[in-house]
Amino acid sequence: MRRVRRCAGTWLGLLLVLLLGPAPDAPAPARWAGAPPPPVPAIGGAWPVGTRPPVLRGWDPPATTYGRGHRGVDLGAPAGTPVRAVAPGRVSFAGRVAGRGVVSVHLTGTDLRTTYEPVSPSVKEGEEVGAGEAVGVVEPTGSHCPTTCVHWGLLRGKTYLNPLSLLPPWLLHGGPSRLLPVLGVPLPREGRGAW
């Protein structure tokens, strides 16, 4: 009888932890066992849509596998806008999932893959794509944004990562500063040295 009570108590405790979560002073579960994961290389050569689209909702990693969060980045784009691969790779999926068009690209030379949705695919599974090459167009419906957008995701295995980390700083932040001529100020003449 004691064994039955002890077993029932263990199951009840496990059920409470699953329903209510760990105790407030319990340490957060480690995301990676062993060595930290390798960093994401900034290999992107293009934004998925436009040249610097508005980020409607940023990446917000969940604390647990099924926890709340945002497992990608939402980029504002009108319906029909071309969706481009951010880096070279091979299309690992192009089709519909839960009524939405999805394209997934495994990035060349990495263990990473990007996802784009809702997209009407213009590529097929197994096709090679280059950075900046169109993989489809933004669908008019199926978005979880208040306006049309593309949800851009990045995964390593089953772990979601911040897709913006694929973009090099010059592409992410609009490029280096560039000096332009000032009206009314003469340009230096060749052969006369500095101003």
Secondary structure, DSSP 8 states (H G I E B T S, - for coil): -HHHHHHHHHHHHHHHHHHH-S-TTS----SSSSS----------S-SSSSS--EEE--B--SSTTSSSBSSEEEE--TT-EEE-SS-EEEEEEEEETTEEEEEEEETTSSEEEEEESEEE-S-TT-EE-TT-EEEEE-SS--SSSS-EEEEEEEETTEEE-GGGGS-HHHHTT--------TT-----TTS---
